């Protein structure tokens, strides 16, 4: 008798961390959520993120006098200064369409998003999914319940993103939210997919054209697929791996 193949759509139940670790993880995320809820000013958010990154990357609190005179210490000096969002420039800051005031509030959190994922703890799926959902509530226009965002997902501004309940964004996808991106309930964005909201005028390539992009409820975007600006996937639509889609699908 030939065994029936398992249903590949069935969700596995990954292991939980040990109770002591889970309690610490939840306390940390709750603490960060409280901090970002209470503090909306860009300056204070930058301080919070800097202090957290010092602990994550250097294993010590921020503070003390750095030795800025020794050539041998320069790499460490560069790393220390780069943990502070005030000392870094993100690609989005080169774009003339950025809303400076809204982006200023988001920038420290975008830097935290990037640096968390590049740290060892960012590879912990249980922690990472919950961390990104928490941060998304402070970054995005809307963040639903039961959302899963995997490691290495790239954002542009954050404030133009709306993600509804149960949506999934898999590893290394790009959500280029220079205009609005709307992921409806249960939508799935595959690994390395590229979701765009801007393009260039065919007659004048220097002119950037913006259009909102929508992925309908339970629609699926395959791995390495590109959705061009203005794409609108209807409910339940599927664009297979390595595809390209534009307009109504």
HELIX and SHEET records of a PDB file:
HELIX    1   1 UNK A   19  UNK A   38  1                                  20    
HELIX    2   2 UNK A   42  UNK A   53  1                                  12    
HELIX    3   3 UNK A   54  UNK A   58  3                                   5    
HELIX    4   4 UNK A   71  UNK A   73  5                                   3    
HELIX    5   5 UNK A   74  UNK A   82  1                                   9    
HELIX    6   6 UNK A   85  UNK A   87  5                                   3    
HELIX    7   7 UNK A   91  UNK A   94  5                                   4    
HELIX    8   8 UNK A  100  UNK A  117  1                                  18    
HELIX    9   9 UNK A  120  UNK A  123  5                                   4    
HELIX   10  10 UNK A  125  UNK A  139  1                                  15    
SHEET    1   A 5 UNK A 142  UNK A 143  0                                        
SHEET    2   A 5 UNK A 161  UNK A 163  1                                        
SHEET    3   A 5 UNK A 181  UNK A 183  1                                        
SHEET    4   A 5 UNK A 213  UNK A 215  1                                        
SHEET    5   A 5 UNK A 232  UNK A 233  1                                        
SHEET    1   B 5 UNK A 148  UNK A 149  0                                        
SHEET    2   B 5 UNK A 168  UNK A 169  1                                        
SHEET    3   B 5 UNK A 188  UNK A 189  1                                        
SHEET    4   B 5 UNK A 220  UNK A 221  1                                        
SHEET    5   B 5 UNK A 238  UNK A 239  1                                        
SHEET    1   C 5 UNK A 154  UNK A 155  0                                        
SHEET    2   C 5 UNK A 174  UNK A 175  1                                        
SHEET    3   C 5 UNK A 194  UNK A 195  1                                        
SHEET    4   C 5 UNK A 226  UNK A 227  1                                        
SHEET    5   C 5 UNK A 244  UNK A 245  1                                        
SHEET    1   D 2 UNK A 198  UNK A 200  0                                        
SHEET    2   D 2 UNK A 208  UNK A 210 -1                                        
END                                                                             
